[in-house]
């Protein structure tokens, strides 16, 4: 937008000053699938070659969950779950993983917390439905990214942890501050581990490379 940020009072629509990357939350859907798949790989309940029968839909608490195209693929492995973005496959993964593990891994990716980025008005994700609900359907939906919402910065940080050895970094714009008197302050940012190991990081990264190269 074309405006002078120094003349805040002259702007009729103040929404132009907001930054949706840190101030808004979105339901990202299938982008979340690798986070849950990595959790299941890390727990050892699936491998890339684990197979299940995709019938095109699956029932969870009298609710029918479909693949995006409502088509069945037959017997496929976990690589194909990611490559073809199969919702039924992610429900299978969730059922192997369990409620508590799904919840704890999502929390370890920082989805409930602000990232700490040095931008104003940052908010955090909306995930209370899976943190507090006893219903299976909430967790099943969360396994393929529905019913939970993140800021774009939160999901970027979480996905980055899959490829960097399982480390949760603080995204930032400022590396150092230089003062007029010649002094300099280097800004240091904390790095926290997620629950996934370096080995899991390597495995899920390889699976996602296959998605991009062959899907």
C-alpha positions in Angstrom: 0.0 0.0 0.0 1.0 3.6 -0.6 1.2 5.5 2.6 3.5 7.4 4.9 3.9 5.5 8.2 5.0 8.8 9.8 1.5 10.2 9.2 -0.5 7.5 11.0 -3.4 9.9 11.8 -4.0 10.6 8.1 -4.7 7.0 7.2 -8.4 6.2 6.8 -8.0 2.4 6.9 -5.6 1.5 9.6 -5.6 -2.1 8.6 -2.8 -1.2 6.1 -0.5 -1.0 9.1 -1.1 -4.6 10.2 1.2 -7.4 9.4 -0.7 -10.6 8.6 2.4 -12.7 8.9 2.5 -12.3 12.6 -0.9 -10.7 13.5 -3.3 -13.0 11.7 -4.0 -16.8 12.1 -5.0 -19.2 9.3 -6.1 -22.8 9.0 -3.3 -24.1 6.8 -4.6 -27.6 6.1 -2.3 -30.0 4.5 0.8 -28.0 5.1 0.6 -29.4 8.7 0.8 -33.0 7.6 4.6 -33.2 7.7 4.7 -32.1 11.3 2.4 -35.0 12.3 4.2 -37.5 10.1 7.5 -36.5 11.7 6.1 -37.1 15.1 4.9 -40.6 14.2 8.3 -41.3 12.6 10.0 -40.1 15.7 7.9 -42.3 18.0 8.6 -45.3 15.8 4.9 -46.1 15.1 5.4 -45.7 11.3 8.3 -45.7 8.8 8.2 -44.3 5.2 7.4 -47.8 4.0 4.5 -48.5 6.5 1.4 -49.3 4.5 -2.3 -48.9 5.0 -5.3 -49.4 2.8 -6.8 -46.1 1.5 -10.5 -46.5 0.8 -11.0 -42.9 0.0 -12.7 -42.1 3.3 -12.6 -43.2 7.0 -15.1 -43.0 9.8 -14.2 -41.2 13.1 -16.9 -40.9 15.7 -19.7 -41.2 13.1 -18.0 -38.5 11.0 -16.7 -39.5 7.6 -13.4 -38.0 6.6 -12.6 -37.9 2.9 -9.5 -37.5 0.8 -9.5 -34.1 -1.1 -10.8 -35.9 -4.2 -12.8 -38.6 -2.5 -10.8 -41.2 -4.4 -9.3 -44.4 -3.0 -5.7 -45.4 -3.7 -5.7 -48.9 -2.3 -2.6 -50.1 -0.4 -0.1 -47.3 -0.2 2.8 -46.3 2.1 3.5 -43.2 4.2 5.6 -41.6 1.4 2.5 -41.7 -0.7 0.4 -40.2 2.1 2.6 -37.1 1.8 3.1 -37.2 -1.9 -0.6 -37.5 -2.6 -1.7 -35.5 0.4 -4.0 -38.2 1.7 -6.3 -37.2 4.6 -7.2 -40.8 5.3 -3.5 -41.6 5.6 -3.0 -38.9 8.2 -5.9 -40.2 10.2 -4.1 -43.6 10.1 -0.9 -41.9 11.3 -2.8 -40.1 14.1 -4.4 -43.4 15.3 -0.9 -44.9 15.5 0.5 -41.9 17.3 -2.3 -41.3 19.8 -3.9 -38.2 21.3 -1.2 -37.3 23.9 1.6 -37.7 21.5 -0.1 -35.6 18.8 -0.7 -32.9 21.3 2.8 -33.0 22.8 4.5 -32.9 19.5 2.4 -30.0 18.2 3.3 -28.1 21.4 7.0 -28.9 21.0 6.8 -27.2 17.5 5.8 -24.0 19.4 2.3 -23.8 17.9 0.7 -22.4 21.0 3.4 -19.8 21.6 4.5 -16.6 20.0 7.7 -17.1 18.0 9.5 -14.1 19.6 10.2 -12.4 16.3 11.2 -8.8 16.6 8.0 -7.4 15.0 5.1 -5.7 16.8 1.7 -7.2 17.7 2.6 -10.8 17.3 -0.2 -13.2 18.2 -0.1 -17.0 18.8 -2.0 -19.9 17.3 -5.5 -21.2 18.1 -5.3 -24.8 19.2 -7.4 -25.0 22.3 -9.8 -27.5 20.6 -7.1 -30.2 20.5 -5.5 -29.3 23.8 -8.8 -29.6 25.7 -11.1 -31.7 23.7 -11.8 -35.4 24.5 -13.2 -36.0 21.0 -11.3 -38.2 18.6 -12.6 -36.2 15.6 -10.7 -33.0 16.7 -7.4 -34.8 16.7 -8.2 -36.6 13.5 -8.9 -33.3 11.8 -5.8 -31.7 13.3 -3.7 -34.5 11.8 -4.3 -33.0 8.4 -4.3 -29.3 9.5 -8.0 -28.6 10.0 -9.5 -27.1 13.1 -6.2 -25.5 14.2 -4.8 -22.2 13.1 -1.4 -20.6 13.2 0.3 -17.4 12.1 2.3 -17.8 8.9 5.5 -17.2 11.0 4.6 -19.9 13.4 4.1 -22.5 10.7 7.3 -21.5 8.9 9.2 -21.9 12.1 7.7 -25.3 12.9 8.3 -26.6 9.3 11.9 -25.3 9.4 12.6 -27.4 12.5 11.9 -30.5 10.4 14.9 -29.7 8.1 17.4 -28.3 10.6 17.8 -31.3 13.0 14.7 -30.6 15.1 15.7 -27.1 16.3 13.2 -24.4 17.0 14.7 -21.1 16.2 13.6 -17.5 16.9 13.0 -15.8 13.5 14.4 -12.3 13.5 15.1 -9.3 11.5 17.9 -7.7 13.6 21.3 -9.3 14.0 23.1 -6.4 15.7 22.6 -2.7 16.7 25.3 -0.2 15.9 25.3 3.0 18.0 26.6 6.5 17.0 29.4 6.2 19.6 30.9 3.3 17.8 29.7 0.6 20.1 27.8 -2.5 18.9 25.3 -4.9 20.5 24.9 -8.3 19.0 21.5 -9.7 19.4 21.4 -13.4 20.5 18.4 -15.6 20.0 17.6 -18.7 21.8 17.3 -22.1 20.0 15.1 -24.8 21.6 14.9 -28.4 20.7 11.6 -29.9 19.5 10.8 -33.6 20.3 12.2 -34.9 17.0 15.7 -36.2 16.6 18.3 -35.4 14.0 17.6 -38.8 12.4 13.9 -38.1 12.2 14.7 -34.7 10.7 16.8 -36.4 8.0 14.0 -38.9 7.3 11.2 -36.4 7.0 13.4 -34.1 4.9 14.1 -36.9 2.5 10.4 -37.7 2.3 9.5 -34.0 1.5 12.3 -33.8 -1.1 10.6 -36.9 -2.8 7.3 -35.1 -2.7 8.7 -32.1 -4.6 10.8 -34.1 -7.0 8.4 -37.0 -7.9 4.9 -36.1 -6.8 
